[in-house]
Amino acid sequence: MIPELQGYALMYRTTHALFHKALEGLTPGQALERRDGANPILWIAAHTVAVRASFSKGIGAPAELSWDKSFARGAEVKDVAAWPTLADVRAKWDEVHATFLAQVETLTSEQVGAKTQAPGLDGTLLGTLGLAAIHDAYHVGQLAAARRLHGLDRVVG
């Protein structure tokens, strides 16, 4: 892996593990509960997976999801009976993470410095990878805070 991506790779691996830890011990009911109008934990988790899959596609490693449109930014929380289960979301997170990280490991300095139309921080593929890391961390933080509302242990510390 090129040096420019080693820090990001560490962040991806860390948020991957914390994502799972944030979902440990939740019941299906807790995962679907909507508190004070906030998105349910399951929605946040599925959204995180869907966006990581989108980033994966943006760096040349498509990861297919049958339910990604239901969890796009701004999507309404509806038809929860059609949502994937917490176990399905966790399994897809592992699959998408492996696909994404395998592609990250192949990228060259020239590729990450190239301009891209993919969303990101600065118009380069490196900026896209940076936004992916920020997005993951943001939502893993949400998951960690939401689980505490159910009386579950903190994710770190």
N, C-alpha and C positions, 0 to 999 in steps of 0.2 A: 504494500500500500504506500502511496506517495505521502511524504511528510505533511503536506497541506491538509490531509484528511484524517490523520491519526487522532487528533482531538475530537473531531466529529464522530469518528467510529466509536471512541470511548463513550461519548454521550449517547449514541444510539444504543449501544449495548447496555448502558446503565438504565436508560429509560425503558428499554425492553424488559429488564428484570423488575423495575419499579412498577410498571404497568401491571404485571402479574401480581405483584405483592399488594397493589392497591385494590385488586379485585378478589383477593383471598378472603374467604369467610362470609362473603355476601350471599344472602338468600336471593332467589329469583324475585321475590316481592320487594326487597330492598333495592335491587338493581333497577326496578321499574318505577319506584316511588318518585314522585315529583314534588319537591319541597319548595315552597314559596315561588312557584313559577319557573324554577330552574329546570334545566334538562335533566332527565333521569340519568343515573350512573351508566346504565346500559347504552343510552343514546350517546353519551360522551365517549365511552369506550369504542363503540362501533364507528363513530365519527373519526376518532383518532386512527383507527385501522383504515378507514376509507381514504382519508387524506394521505396517510403513508403510502397506500397503494397508488394514489395519484402521483405522488412524488416519485415513486419507483418507476412508473411509466415515463415520467418526465426525464429520468436519467437513462432511459433505454431498457428497462427491465419490467415490462408489464406484469401486473399482478391482478388477476381478475377477481371481482367481487360481484355477486348477484344482487347485493343490497346496498351498494354505495350511494345511490341517489336518495335513499331515505334518510341519509345522515349527512347530507351536504350542509355547508354553512347556511344558516337561515331556514333550513327545512323545518316544517311543522312537525311537532310531536304528535303523530297519529298512527292508527292501525298497528298498535303494539303487538297484536296477535301475529302479525306477519314478520316481526323482527326476529333476527337470529337470537339464539340463546346466549347466555354468558359464556358457556363452554365453547360454542361455535365462534364467538368473537375472539376468545383467547386463542383458539386453535388457528384462526385466520391471522391473528397478530403474529404468531410464530412463523407462519408460512410467508407472509408479506415481509416480515423482518429479515428472514433468511434470503429471500430474493433480492431485496433492497441492498442488504449489506454485501452480498456476493457481487453485485454490480458496482457498488462503491469501491470495492477492493480492486476492480479492474481499471478504474479511471486513471487517466494520465494527467500530468500538469497542464498539457495543452488543452485537454478536454474541459477541465474544471475552470480554466481561464477563459474559455470561449463564451461568447454572448449567447443567450438563450431567450426564448419567449416564455419559458416556464416561470411561474411566480417565484420570486426570490427577494433577496435583500439588495442586490446591486446589478441585476441584469446578466450575471454570469452563472454558469452552472455551480460554481462554488457558493454563490449567494443563494441559489436554490437549495443546496445542501444545508446551508446555515439556517434557512427558514424552516426546513424540515426538522432540524434539531430543536429549534425554538418551539415549533408547534407541538412536537411530542412532549417536551418538558412542560409546556403550559397546561396541556390537558392531563398529563399524569399528575400534576399538582392539583388540578381540579378534582380528579378521582381520589387523591389522597385526602383532601379536605372533606369531600362528600362522605367518605367512609366513616370519618370521625363522627358525623352527625348520626350515625347508626350505632355509636358506642364501640366501634371497632378500634383496634390499636393503630397507632401511627405507622406510616410506611417506613420511615427512617428515624433513627435516633432513639 
